[in-house]
Amino acid sequence: MNAAADYIENLQVNGKLTFTTEDIVHALGKSLPAVRGQLRRLKDKGHIADPFRGFHVVVPPRYRRLGCLPADHFVPQLMAHLKQPYYVALLSAAAYYGAAHQKPQVFQVMVTKARRRLACGGVRVAFVARREVADTPVVERNTPAGVIRIATPAATALELVGYPERCGYLDNVATVLAELAESIDGDALVAEARRSPVAWVQRLGYLLEIVERHKLAERLDEVLAASRVFTVPLAPWRGSEGAAKDPRWQVAINTDVEPDV
């Protein structure tokens, strides 16, 4: 008899789909090697998966082909287990607001320190480091497994231009911004821009103009008017010598941006 199988069945009856090795060892009152042996057999059958060492998810039949729970079903519980602040960010956050041009291949999570990405069955979770995680405004959404924290549309817009290499580069960033703009509140954008790097604000203003979201772009003018502004390259990974400069945003246009809109 596999006592671990009964344990995960009881978890599901009570609406839980995650547990730790410590949890199950304590619940079963067995030795760690004995419990690990039972867990290994359940994993071989596809009944559980291990996104992180010592942290397990129950995989109901509807997710067996995926080989794991969807990321938003376990990331909040994993981050609580790790005692780390987090929020869903970048393209994954934009998707919650209907602004994903295509479904992100990787679930993106902002954390305070760099972490290695996770692979669990067909699920991939990438962690992006930003020290200001605790100060970033978020919204909370219900999932089948609980509540998940997501960067607000305004915060997402600024982080998209702050981490373009994580978002399919500037063509894709502009494409997503064109749709995300519908969800961005102007006052919230100003508040978030004031605490963001000035270079992010400059690049965001330029891209908003490209995708013809002029009213939002105008709100960034007031932020830059109160800031020390220096010329920055539109694509920070490329040189900008000899590039034309946009006088309004003080951006050196060192690459062409072609949004798919």
N, C-alpha and C positions, 0 to 999 in steps of 0.2 A: 504493500500500500504506500502511495506517495503522499505523505502528509503535506508536502509543499503544494500539491495539486489542490487539495482541499483548502489550503490557505488562500491561494489566488482566486479560487471560486468564491470564497467568502468575501474577499476584497471586492469583486465585481458586484456581488449582491448588495454591498454597502456603497456602491458608486465610486469605488477607488480603483485606479488602474496603475498606480506606481507604489513601489516599496523599496526599502533598502535591505541589504544583507543583514544588517544589525536588527532590523525590524523582524525579519522572519526567524532568525536564530532565537531571538527573545520569545517570539510567539510559540515556536515549536518546542523549545527547551531541549534542543539537540545540539550536538557538537557542530562546530563550523564545517569540518570536512564532510560530515554526513549531510548537512543542509546543502552544501555546494554540489554534492553528487546528485541530489534530487533536483536542484535548479538546473544542472547541466542537462538532465534528461528532459526537463520541460522545455529548455531552450532548443534542444535537438528536434523536438516535435513542433517547434514554432509557436508554442504557447506563451512564451515570454521572450524578451529581448533585453540587451544590456547597453543602453546608450552611453553609460559611464560606469567605470569600475565601482562596484558596490551599490549601484543604483539600477533598478530593474523596472520594466514596464510589462504589464499584462497585455497580450495581443489577442483581442477578440477575433472570432472567425472572419469578420468582414475586413480585417486588416492583415490577414495572414499573407496575402500575396505581396503586400508592402514590406512585410518582415519587421514591422515596428508600428508604434502608434504614430499618427501625424505629429509633427514637431510641436504644434500649439497645444497638444494634449498632454505634453509632459515637461516642456521647458519651464513653466512657472514652478512646478514641483522640484525640478532639478536645481534651479537657482536657489530655491528655499533650502534645499538640502546642502548646497554649497555655501549658503549664507552670503550670497552676493547679490547686490542690486543689479537690475537689468531692465531692458525694455526691447520690444520688437522694433527693428529699425530699417531704414533704407528701403530697398525694393519690397521687402516683406511688409513693412509698415504701409507703404503706398498701396499695396494690394488690398489691404483692409479698407481703404478709402476708394476702391474701384479704379485705381490709377495704375494698375500693372498692365503694361502693354502686352506682356505675356507672363505666364505664371513663373515666378522665380524658381530657379533650379535648386537654390540653397535657401534655407530659412536663416535670416540674418538677425543677430541679437547683439545689442550694444551692452558692453560691460566696462568696468573701470580698468581692468588689466587684461593684457593679451592672453588668450587661451587658444589651445589647439582646437581645430574644428572636430565635430563629432560625426561619426557615420553609424547609422543603425538601420540595417536592412536597406531599403531604398530611400531613407531619409538622411539628409545632410544638414547640419547646423553649423553656421560659421559665426564666430565671435569677433566683434570689432571693438577696439579699445578706445574709450573717450573718458577722460577724468571727470567730466561734468555730468555723469550719468544721474547723480542724485538731484541735480538742479533742472534737468530737462523735463518739460511738461509732458504728461502722458494722459491717455484715456484708458479706461479699463473696459474690456469686452468679455462677455461670458463665452466660454467654450464648453463642450460636453464634459470636460474634466475640471472646470473651475473658471477662474478669472485670469486674464492675461493682460499685461501692461504693454501699451503701444505708444510710440512717440506721436505727438499731435501732428496734424498736417503741416503746420508752420515749422515745427522742429524738423520734420522729415524733409521738407523742401530745402532747408539750409544744410542738412547733413548730406543730402544727395549731391550738392555741389561741393561739399567738404570732402567727400570720399568717392569721387567719380570713378576711380579705378575699381571700386567694389560694386559699381552699378552699371557696368557695360559702357563706361566712358560717356563723353558729353552728348553724343547723338541720342543715346538712350535716356540720359538724364533729362534732356530737353523734352523728349517725347513723354516721359512720365510727368514732368512738371506741367505740361499742357493740360493733362487730365486732373492732376492733383490740385491745380489752382482752384477748381470748382469747390473744393472743401476747405480752402484756407481763409481764415478770418483776417482781415487787414490789421486790426489792432493786435491780434496774437502774433502776426508776422513781425510787426514793429517791435514788440516786446522781446521776441526770440532773437531778432536781428541785433538788438542792442547788447545781448550777452554773447553773441557769436563773433568769431574772428571777422575783422572788417573785410578781408579778402573774400570770404564766403559771401558776404552781402553784395560786394561788387559783382562777383560772378553770377550770383542769383539774379540781380537786377538785369544784367545783360541778357541772360537766358530767358527771363520772363518777357523781355521786349521781343526777342526772336520768335517766341510762341504767341505773341500778341496778347499777353495778359497785362495790359498797360496800367490798369488801376492798381494792381498789386505792386507793379514796378514803381509806381509813383510813391507808394508808401515807404519804399526803401530810400528814396531821395532824402527824406527827412532824417533818416538814421545816419546817412553818410554826411549830411550837412553838419552834424554834430560830432564827427569823427575826424581823425587824422588819416587822410587817404593818400596812398602812394600807388603808382602804377603796378599792377600785378598781371602775370600771364594768365590768359584764359585757361590754357592747359598747363598746369604746373609741372608736368613731367617733360615739357619741351622747352627749348630755348625760345626767346622772344626777340632776339636782335633783329632789327629791321622790320618788325611787325607793325602794322597799322595800329593806332590806338583809338579806342572809343572815348571821346572826351567826356561824355556824361558819367560813365562808370569807371573811367580810368583803368580800363582793361586792355592789355596788349593782345590783339587778336592773332594768336599764333597757330590757330587751327580753324578749319571750317566746321561749323555745326549744322547738321542736316537732320532735324527731327522728323520722325515718321508720323506726321499729323495730317 
